């Protein structure tokens, strides 16, 4: 056998071995602890922050998308979400709960650029620690460990509830929806950005979409993705929403993020020096999932959902319900 064919055989064997290892070492959702542990590990070693910056979410590249620096696109996303939600019209001192705050990137922008009084919560103690380290004196943003499935705040605590890409980690989307709305004051605004699956009630997943979705769930500790339509319904079913939930699809605006995140490893080779071989292996392990994400969002299997809801006033809501019931008699 020639050296060329020997090399091809070795390359094929390594590829097969890599695929097998990728599949058998999946980090499927077990409990909130498995999510917390995953984020603790990424935060402690600093790899995710090095490549993704202080915003552990996708970027906004405009409509239509344009070439943009990866980290700039991430901060732009926060400002675009503020405008889309109408939060830029709120006064300084507005109280905001950032659910799934990561290491506090969004919270700091909301506090510094808009003058909001922000509380960020995450299930990861290491993320809280890092968020506190990154937040300068005088910035009105504080952080604490809390579980979005059972928030520790009383009803009607905040003027705004904000959440970016936290929903896929929630095992019960109805409970998540209830908690987000519960802690809002009457008249308060909920703004959520999330990864969503296509509504399979309208178009079931086909033969290739099912295994792709399975990997997207298992590799990053996701119990399930909701659809845009499904989560909107869950918010409205809380009985605490005024009118209808407003939604939008930002799949195209955020789509370049997936390949840009891979490109960071090539464009910034300093990471190999800082994190060594183990860091390289850990980073390379994420490439297949990032490519699957690009495939899913590019084909419509997944969608980037935006949600805006207003908390109803209980007294007004009761009068409206009574009037409706009287009319129907």
N, C-alpha and C positions, 0 to 999 in steps of 0.2 A: 504494500500500500504506500502510495506516495505521501510525502509530507503534507501536501495540500489537502488530500482527502483525510489524513489523520487530523489535521487542524479543523476541518469541517465537522468531523465526528466528535471531536472534543468540544467544539463550540455548541453543537446540537445537544450534547449531553449536559453541558453547563446550563443551557437555556431551559431544558426540561427540568433539571434540578432546581433552578431558580423559580420556575412556575410552581413546582410541587411545594417548595418551601413557602412561597407566597400564599398558597391556598391553605396549607395546614397551620400556618401561624397567624391566621386571621384574628382580629381583635373584636370579636362579636360582642354585642351588648349583653351584659349579665345583670347589671344593676347600676344604680347611680354611682356606686363605688368604682365600677370599671371605667366609667366616663371620667370621674375625678382622677383616677390613677393615670389614665392616658394623658390627660392635660398636665398633671403634675410632672410626669416624666419629660414631656416636650418643653415645659417651662424651665425645669431644673437644668437641662443640658443646653438650653439657649439656641438650639438649631432653628426652631420655628421662628423665633424672634429675629434671628440674624437674616433669614431669607424673606420673611413676610412682614417684618417691622412690627410696630405696636398694634397694628390692626389685623387680627386673625380672622379676616373675612375677605370676600372678593372685592374687586375694584369696579368703579364705574367709568366707562370709556366713552361716554357720550352716545347720542342717538342721531345718526348712525355711529357705530364705534369708530374711534380714531386711535392712532398710535399714541401711547402715553406711557410715561414711567410707571412701573408697577406700584411702587409705594405711593406715588402721587395719586394714582387712580383709587387707591384705598381711602385716602383722606377725602378725596373728592366724593366718594360714595356717601360718606357721612353727611356732607353738605347737601348733596342731592336728595338724600332721604329726609333731611330737615325741611327742605323746600317742598318736597312732595307731600309731606305730612302736615304742612302749614305751621310748623313749629317756629319758623322764623318770624312769625307775627306775635309770638308770645313774649311777655315782659321778662326782664331780668328777675332772678329770684324764683322763677318757675321751678317746682320740684319735679325731678325726673328719676324714675327707677330704670336702670339699665340691666335687663335680665339676660344673663349669659354674657357678662361684660368682658370676659377674657382678661387681658392684662391692661385694660382700661383705656384703649385708644379712643373709642367713641366717647366715653365719659369725659375725657379731658377736653376734647373738642367742644362738646356741648357746654362744658363749664367755662372754658377760656374764651371761646368765640361768641357764645350766645348768652353768657352770664347766668346759666341755669345752675341750680343747686342739685347736684347729681349724686345718687347712691348707686353704686355698681355691685351686682351680686353674681357669684359664680359658685359652682360646686367644688372648684379646685382651690385648696388652701395655698398652693404654690402660686397660682395666678393672682390671688389676693395680695400675697407678699410682694410679687413683682410689680403689680399695679401701684401699690403704695410707694415702692421705691422710685417708680417713674413719674410720680405726680409731685410737681414742685409745691413749695409753700405758697399759700395764697390762692391756690386753685380749688374751687369749691366742688371737689369730687372725693368721695370716700368709698371704701370698698369693704365687703364682708362676705363670708361664706354663707350661702343660703341655697335651699333647694327650690327650684322653680315649680316643682310639683306640690310644694307646701310652703309657700312664702311666709316668712315670720312676721310680716307687717299686718296691722289691722286693716279692715275694710276702709276704702276711700282714703288712702294715705297720700296719694301722689296726683299731681296735675297731669303728668305724662308718664306713660309706660312705654319703653323702647326696648326692642329686642332684635338682634341680628344673628341669623343662622344658628339659633339655639334649638329650634323646634325638632329637628331630626333626632336629637338625643332624648326626647321626652317619650316615655313608654305609653302614656295615656294622653292623647291630644285633647280630649274633652276636658280633662282636669287642668291641663296646661292653659287652655282657653279660659276656663273659669277663673283661674288664679290671676291671669293677666288683667282681666276685666275687674275682678273683685277689688284689687288694691287701688283702682282708679277712683278719683273723686267724681261725683256727678258733673257732667260737662267736660271731664278730662278726656285726653286723646291717647289712644293706643296706636302705635306705629310699629309694625313688624316687617322684617325682611327675612325670607326663609327659602331654603331649598325644598322644592316640592316635586312630587311625582305626578305624571299625567293622570288625570281622573280615569281610573280603570273601570269605573261604572259605565262610562261612555264608550271607551275603547280599551278592551282588555289587553294586557301585555302579551306579546307574541313569543315565539319559541326562543329568540335570542335576547329579548328584553328581560325575561325572567332571571336568567343567570347573571346578567349585567347588574340588575337591581340588587340581586342577592349579595354580590360582591361589594357594592356601594354601601350596603347596610353593614355587612360583616367586617369590613376592613377598618371602618372608622367608628365603631361602637354606636351604630344607629339601630334602634329597635324597629323604626318604620319611618317612611316619609308620608306626610299627608298630601293631598292635592290642594290646589288653590281653592277650588270649589268646596271641597270637604271641610277645610279649616274655616272658611268663611261661614259655612253653615254651623259649625260648632260654636263659633263666637256668637252668632245670632241666637243660638239655642240656649245660651246662658240666661236669656231674658233680661240682660243688663245693657244691651246695646241700643242706642237711639238710632232709629231708622235702619238703613242697610250698611253693611260693611263695604267699603270701597276697596277694590283690588286693582293691581296692575301686574304685568309680566315684564320683568327686566332681564330676561334671559339673554337677549342680544347685547344689551348694554354691559353686561358682566362677563360675557362669554370669553373674551381674550384673556381673562385672569388665569384660566387653567393652563394654557401653554406658557404664559408669562411666568407662572410659578415654577415650571420646570426650567425655563430659560435662566432663572436666577442662579441655579446651580452651576451653569456653564459660564455665565457672565461674571460671576463673583467667586473665582477659584480660591479666594482667601479662606473661604469656609473649610476647605480641605486641610489647610494648615492649622486652623483654629480647632477643628473638631476631629481631625485625624481620620484614620481608616474606618473606625467604628461609626463616626458621624456620616462618612460617605455612604457606607452600607445602609445605615438607617434612612438616609435621604433617598437613595436609589430605590429603596423598598416602596416608597410612596408613589413613584412614577407611574406604575400600572394603574393605580387607583385614580390618579390625576387624569390620565388619558381616558379612562372609562368615564370619568365625570365630563370631560370634554365631549366625548361621544354622546353621552346621555342628554346633556343640555343642548348639544348641537342638532340632535335628531328629534327633540321634543319629548323624549321619554321622561326627562326631568325639566322643570320650569322654575325660574327664580321668581317667587311670588312676593308681592308687596301688599300689605294689609293696613287699612286705616279704619278705626272705629271710634265712636264717641260714647262714653258712658252715659246712660240715661239717668235722668233725675227720677228717683223712685216715686215721688208724689205725682209728677207729670205723667209718668208711665202708667201709674195706677188709674189716673183719670182717663187717659187715652184708652186703656184696656176696658174700663167700665163703659165708656161711650161706644166702643166697638161692639161690646156684648149687648148693650141696649139696642143698638141699631139692628143687630141680627135677630132680635126677638120678634 
